[in-house]
Amino acid sequence: MKHSYDHNNAEKLVPLLESIFNEVADRRRAIRELERTLKAMKLEGHSSTETGDVVARLATQRRELRLTSKEFERLGCSVDEHNPNRVFIPGANGGLKGGFHWQAGESTVQNNAPEHSAF
């Protein structure tokens, strides 16, 4: 399904994009923390039985991160591969070139300009 947004509707996406972005950031932090914990446990000589809970929680966080990241795709948006804090939003024609972008921490969307053309 191809999505298209005019400027007004792209603006309405901002709270949702912000929410998804915050969840992605939280899950990435949790993954880093669990990876550090697992590494420390292995260095301390804990058995795989003892580390099993951490491994399971890590797998869950990674799976949820993949699912959360797909939320952008369901909206027709894509995360900028060169700047993971920027999300591209398709324009009225359904394409990214005539669309918009939202930067994490901003409250508005911007029109895509040639310097933002990473798609």
N, C-alpha and C positions, 0 to 999 in steps of 0.2 A: 504494500500500500504506500503510495507516494503522498507525502505530506507537503503542504504549502502554507505559508504564513505571511500575512501582510504585517506592517510594522506594529500595528495595534495588537494583533494576536501574538506576535513574537514577544512583545512586552509582557503580555499576560502569562507567558511561560516562565518568566524570571523566578518567581517564588518556587515553582516546581523544579527548575534547573538547579537552583540554589540548594534545595532540599536533597536532591539526588547527589549533587556534588559533595555536600557535607557528609552524606552517608558513605560515599566512596572514600573520602578522606579518613573518616573514622575507621573504616574497615582496613585501609592500608596501614594506619597506625597500629591497629590490633594485630595485624599480620606481622609487622616488624617486631612488636613486643613478644609475640608468641615465638617467632623465630629466634630471638635472643634467648628467651627462656629455654627453648629446646636445645640450643647450642650449649648453654651453660650446663644443663642437665647431662648432656652427653659427655662434656668435658669432666664432669664430676663422677662419671661412671655409672649413671643411672641406667637400669635395664630398659629394654623396649617395653616391658610391662609397665614400668613406672612412668615412662614418657608417653604412653598410649593416649592418655587424656589430652595432653598438649597437642599431639599429632592430630587427634580427632577435631579439636577446636580449631586448629590451623586449617585443616581441610574444609571445615564448615565456613570459616571466614573467607577462604579463597573462592569457594563456590558462591557464596553470597555476594562477593565482590564482582564476580562475572555476571551474575544476575542483575545486580544494581547497575553495572555499566551498560547492560543491554537496554535499560530504561531510556537512555539517550536515543538509542537506535529506534525504539518503538515510537518515539516522538518525531522521528525523521531527522534528528540532529546527529552531529558527529563531533567527537572530541578532537581538537587540533593535535596532530601527532607531534608537532614541534613545540607546542605550548599546552600541556595538559590542563591548564587552568582556563582555557578558552574553549567554548562550545560553539560550533557553527550551526545555524538555524536556516533551513531552506526558505527562500523567498516565495513570492506569489506564484512564480513560474515552477515551483517545486525544486529548483536548482539552488546550489549553494552560492554560485557566482552572483546571483541577483538577490542573495539573502542577507542575513544578519549574523552577528556574533555577540556572544555574551562572555564577559570575563568574570571569573569568580571574584566576589567581593563588590561587584558593581550592581547598581539597582536598575540599570537600563540596558537595552541592546543597542548595538551600533550597526550601521550599514556596512557591509563588507566592501572594502576598498582593495585595489590591486595589491597593496602590501600585505593584506591578510589572505591572499590567495594561496593557501597551502593545500588546497583540495584539488 
